[in-house]
Amino acid sequence: MRTSRRLDRAGFTLAVAVAVAYLLLGAFWPLAVGAGLLVYVLKLTLDLPWRPYRRRLPAPDAGSPEALLLERASSALGSIRELRRSARSESIAQRCAAIAVQAESSVATLRRLAYQASVVSGLARSRPVSERLDSTRRELHGRMEESVLGLEGLVARLAEIVALSEAGADVASVDDLALELDSLRSALVETEELGRRSVHALTAPNERGG
């Protein structure tokens, strides 16, 4: 029970930090409160020791484009966590923690995208490559790579801010990165839906035929 209360308190602190950041950047208060609540719910969900409602997806084949992109995204997430621990400014550390929660959600979405891309790649190996199949595969890989590059770029800028935080806490720049990551995560969710529809469209004929 004590652990649960600590997690709730940590999530609440992150949520308040994000909501205040949105307000300082000029966002309307409903948007600020909504962003704070989203971070709070994400923190609680990601901290759950077990998640029976979430089916564990198979990992992509080692050495595949999907596996390499997912590995880079996971590495970027690890770097954000390290930056949070190394931040000398408490306000920067709190914002890094909020960004880490957002990044973990993004990597989880990328993991589902990697599974979708793996399914499409498997179909390409098992049947003649059609223009539609090849186009879907290239689009999923392209969007995954774009998201990973965005995440890596965010890490590089966050590292620079944390390194300079001893001279003065550049909170506004970190808040800008949080907004950017939020946009990246929204784009990933849209891509996941696109991938889901594409995989269903590509596999449905086989299921009906079988």
N, C-alpha and C positions, 0 to 999 in steps of 0.2 A: 504493500500500500504506500509506503514511503517513496519507493521508486516511482510509482505512478504519479504521486503529487509533484515530485521533482520534474518529471517530464512535462506535466501540465504547466508548471511554472515557467519552464524553459520555453515551451511553445508560446505561452502568453507573452513573454518578453520579446520573442522574435516577432510576434504578430504586431505588438505595439510599435516596435522599431520600424517595421515595414509601413504601417499605417501612417506614422509620423513622417516618414520619408516621402510618401506620396503627397501628404498635405503640404510639406515644405516645397515640393516641386510644382505646386499649384493645382493639384488634382482636386476635384470635388470630393466632399467628405464621404458620400456613398461609395465612390470608387476606392477611396483610401481604406474605409472600413472593410469593404469586400476583399481587398488585397490582403489585409491583415488576417481576416478570417480564413482565407484560402491557405495562407502560410501556416496558420495554427492547425487547421485540419490535416494538411500535408505532414506536419511535424508529428502529430499524433498517429497518423496512419503509418508513416515510415518507421516509427519507433515500436510498432506492435511486434512482439516476439514471434507471433505466428499469424499467418494470413490465409485461412482455409478457403476464402472466397477467391483467391487469386491463383489461377492455374500456372504452374511453373512451365515455362516454354523451353523447348530444347535449345541448347546452345548452338550457334552456327558452326559449321565445319571449321576446324583449325586451319588458319592460313587463307581462308576465304576473304573476299573484300568486306563482307559484313562483319566477320570476326575481327579484322584489323581495325575497322572503324569503331566498333564497340570497345575494343581495347584502348584506343586513343581517348574515347569519351570517358571511360572509367579512370584513366590516368589523369585526365583534366579534373574530374571530380575529387580524386585524391589530393591533387595540388591545392584545390580550393580549401579542403579541410586542413591541410598543413598551413596555409596562409592564415586561416582563422586562428590557429594555435600560436602562430608567430607574431601576430599583430600586437604592437605595443599600446595602441590606443583602444580603450574599452569600447568606444562607440564604433570604431572600425571593426573590431572583433565581432560585435553583435551583428553588424550588417553582413560580415563575411559568413556568419552562421546562417543568416536568412538566405543568402545567396547559395550556400551549400545545400539547403533544403530544396530550393528551386532547381538546382543542378541535378540533385538526386532524382527528382521527378522527371527531369528531361532525359536523364540516362535510362530510367525505367521505360520511358516511351521509345527511346532509341533501341532498347533491347527488343521491344515488340516489333519495331520496324525491321530490325535485323532478321527476326524470325520470318516476317512476311517476305523480305527480299530473298531469304534462303529458300522459301517455298517456290518463288518465281524462278530462281536459279536452278532448282531441282527439276522443275517442269521443262526448263530450257534444255537440260541434259537428257531428259527422257523422251523428248519429242522433237520433231523438226522445228527449228527456231522461226516463228512467224514474226512479222513486223510488229504486231501488237505485243507479243511476249517480250521481244527484245526492247521495245520502247518502254514497257512497264519496268523491266529490270533496270534499264539505264536511268529512268526517272527516280526510282526508289534509291538507287546508289547515289545519284547526284544530290538528292535532297538530304540524305544521310550525311554525305561528305560536307555539304554546305553547313549543316547544323554543327558538325564536329569542329569544323574550322572556326565557326562563330564561338563555340565554347572555348576552344584553345586561345583564340584572340582575347576573349574576356579574361581568361586566366592570366595572360601576359600583362594586361592593363591593371588587373587587380594586384598582381605581384609588385608592379611599379608603385602603386598607391600605398600598399602596405610597407614597402621599403622606405618610403618617404614620410610615413605617418609619424615618425618620431619628431620631425620638424614641425608638423602641424597636421591634424586630422582632416583629410580632404573627404569629408562625409558626402558632400554633394556628388562627387565623382563616383563614389561607390553606389549611391542611390541611382545614378544614371545607368550604371552597369546592371543593377537589379531590374530596372525597367526594360533594359535591352534583353536580359535573359528571360523576362516574362514574355516578351514578344517572340523570342526564339522558341520558347516552350509552346506557345499558342500555335505557331507554325508547325511544330512537330505533331501536335494533336491533329491538325488538319491533314497533315501528310499521312498519319496513321490511319485516319478514316479513308483517305484515298487508297492506301495500300490494302486495307481490308476489303474495300469494294472491288479492287482489281483482282486480288487473290480469289475472291468468291466468284467473280465473273470467269476467271481462267480455269477454276477447278469444277465449277457447277456442271459443265457439259460432261466431264468424266464421271461425275457422281450419277448423273441421270443415265449415262450410257452403261454404267456398271450395275 
